[in-house]
Structures are given as structure tokens and as C-alpha cells.
Amino acid sequence: MRNLLSVVFATTLLGLPSAAVAQKVETDYAHGTDFSKYKTYNWTKLQDSSDTNQLVDQRITAALEEELAKEGLTKNENNPDVLVGYQTAITQQVQLHTFSTQMGPSWGYGPRWGYGWGGGFSSGTSTTTTSTIPRGTLTVSMFDPQQKQLVFRGVAQDTLTGKPEKDTKKIQKAVVKIFEKYPPKERG
């Protein structure tokens, strides 16, 4: 029983770091903007944007075009109502994994306190390993070309797997989550 509880506890602790790296999405917008006037869009290249490879660029563009169409926006290269651009970044995140082994009674019957921690000697070892995890950031920006100002921005972050099929799904999920908050709802 004692070994089973140690294994369950250690397994629970090992599962915690992966929960901390779930996809995170934040959005912001220019308050007071009438988003209903935006019916057409065109692409713009953002300054300080790192170049993605052609395949990733195609995946991001396809995901964005799909969501923009769902929002009722159509592409217009000549006179768009809004300009859409994106930036990507990859950072390396260090993740620590600690596993402990314990010997001797540490869970059981203790003096005067009933069942619980205590009641004897304990010795064990802890091993900590590190791993580096690539973390991708996708920033989608929408600009009003008439006002020359940013009107909407969404930022999504998630770990990357290095597997094109899985990362493509993460890109699609990120874009969907960003556009769940578009057009923004003004709070009174």
C-alpha cells in the first residue's frame, strides 16, 4: 500500500509540469472601434517578423484565411478595410522533472496521531532531470489602414512537437481561439 501511494504521488507530480504548458491565448483591441465596418482584408508583412519556412507559412495563412472567412471577411488586394499580419517566435523553455524514491515507513500509523505521515525512519533519493521544450508564439495583428492603427491583436502560445501534423493542429486551434474573441464585445 505504501509503495502504491508513493507511485501515485510521484505520478501526480510528474503530470503537473505538462499541465502548465497548455495553449494560452490572449487578445486585445482598440476600444471604441466599430468592427462591423471591416468586410475585406489583405495581408501585410509585419516589421521584425521572423521568416517562417514556406510550409509553416502556408499552414498559418490557411488557418487564418479560414477563420477570417468565418467572420465574414473576404480578401481584397486593392482596397481592403483591414490589414492582417502575423509574427512567429520560438523560444526554448527548460522543464524540470523530479522523481523521488523513499525507503522505510513514512505513511502509516504514527504515535498519538493515528494514520498519516510519520512513524519511523525514512531515507531515499531524488533525481532531477531537465529537458528543453520548444515553445511557439503566434501573434496575429489587424490594422485599420485608414486610421493607420492597430485595432485587434491575438497572441497564442503552445509547446511544439516537431511533428508537422500535430503542430498544424496546434496552429489551427490557436487561430480558432484567437478569433473566438473577434469581433470584440465592448463591455459597458
Order of alpha helices (4+ residues) and beta strands (2+ residues): alpha-beta-beta-alpha-beta-beta-beta-beta-beta-beta-alpha
